[in-house]
Every structure is written in C-alpha cells, then in structure tokens.
Amino acid sequence: MRALRILLVVVVILGGVFVAVDRAAVYFAESEVAGRIEITGATIGSADVSIKGFPFLTQAVDRRFEEVDVRITGIETAADGRRLRISRIEAALHDVQLTDGFTAATATRATGTAVVSYEDLTKAASDGVVVEYGGNGKVKVTGTVDILGRPLSRSVLSSVTLVDGGTVRVRADKVPGEGIPGLEGLVRGKTDFDRKVDGLPSGLKLQRIQPTADGLEISVTGTGVRLAG
C-alpha cells in the first residue's frame, strides 16, 4: 500500500511538471507567433495570440493546432488613395497548420470580426467630412459645401452597406434640398462615398457590416487564412 501511495505521488508530481512545461511552452509559442504576424500591404500595431487545446506539446510535434485565437490592432492600409485604419480584428482560426519550418501558419477556416472606428472612417472620407454613429444602425455624416461663396454645413443620416465583397458604401437616406438648386448633389458629393477595405490577413473576406456605437463592425470569414510569415 505504501508503494502504491508513493507511485501515486510520483505520478501527480510528474503530471504537474508536464502541465507546467506544457503551459510554459504554449506561452512562449504564443509570443513568438504574435511577433511574426505580418499582413501583406499593411502595417500592424500589435498582435495577441491564444493557442487552444491541451496538451500543446503534442500539437506542436504534429505541427497542427485545433484552434488559435488572434487579435490584431491598429492595421494601417490604403483605401482609394487615403489611409484607412482598421481598429482591430478578432478571429478564431481552426485547424492551423505550421509550415515553412515553423515560420508560417495557415488555418483551414476562420471566423471573426473587424472594427473600423468612426474617427478612422472620418480620416478616410473626403476632406471636411465627419462620420459619427447616428443610432438605429445608421451613421451621421456631416459635410460642408460652398454655396455662392458661403460655407453651408449639413448633417445626414446614412446607410452603410458592403458591396463587391470588400467595399464600404455610405449613402445618405435623404438630403434636404431647402429649395436651393443643386444643393442635394453638392451635399451628396461630400457625404456619399465608397472606400475599399484592404489590409486583412490573406484568405479573410468581408461578409456583413453593421454600424454600432463603437464603430463599423464587419463580420469576416475565410479559408486558407495565412496567419504569419
């Protein structure tokens, strides 16, 4: 009986050591992967990686992970000649395969959400235009036009849609003309705009867009998503 108790204690100790080593290894791997994440044609502010599943070490030996959660912030890219910053992307990557000698990783499929803040959308809009949340799934767009040499500022509620799988379209629902010939066209020339969203990790595609109080939330999905390298 004493020998059995000793054996059990040894097993528990060894199990604890294995868990500690396994967790230390996963923390190191998460840090290494986060530091290597790159997006073609864009720069990123920071990245956080969480590798799911246990034990990690057996997954590492197989070079394949069941799920890897990724959060990338401050993605800077170009949108029709203007800089467009994606505030953050949070994605769950499934069936992630390490390739190229552990320098790159590709997920079989992925789902997540990208967020563009209104401040960043304002910077990507036309000069003198401000974009804010308008409530009820709409955005409020304010622009200033010139009428006979005098500046005239107007705010409109606009709908936001996703077209061609990668372009954010902002269109005013209605523009008060106030009896001024050509006013609506001038206002729409400022407040209506399209901006192509680039800078997503390779393989991710935009699916659905929804204005919220925190910004434009864009659902993303993908296959063959390249995580790093």
Secondary structure as GFF3:
##gff-version 3
##sequence-region A 1 229
A	DSSP	alpha_helix	2	36	.	.	.	ID=ss1
A	DSSP	beta_strand	46	51	.	.	.	ID=ss2
A	DSSP	alpha_helix	56	62	.	.	.	ID=ss3
A	DSSP	beta_strand	64	79	.	.	.	ID=ss4
A	DSSP	beta_strand	82	99	.	.	.	ID=ss5
A	DSSP	beta_strand	104	116	.	.	.	ID=ss6
A	DSSP	alpha_helix	118	124	.	.	.	ID=ss7
A	DSSP	beta_strand	130	135	.	.	.	ID=ss8
A	DSSP	beta_strand	138	147	.	.	.	ID=ss9
A	DSSP	beta_strand	150	163	.	.	.	ID=ss10
A	DSSP	beta_strand	167	172	.	.	.	ID=ss11
A	DSSP	alpha_helix	183	191	.	.	.	ID=ss12
A	DSSP	beta_strand	193	196	.	.	.	ID=ss13
A	DSSP	beta_strand	204	212	.	.	.	ID=ss14
A	DSSP	beta_strand	215	228	.	.	.	ID=ss15
###
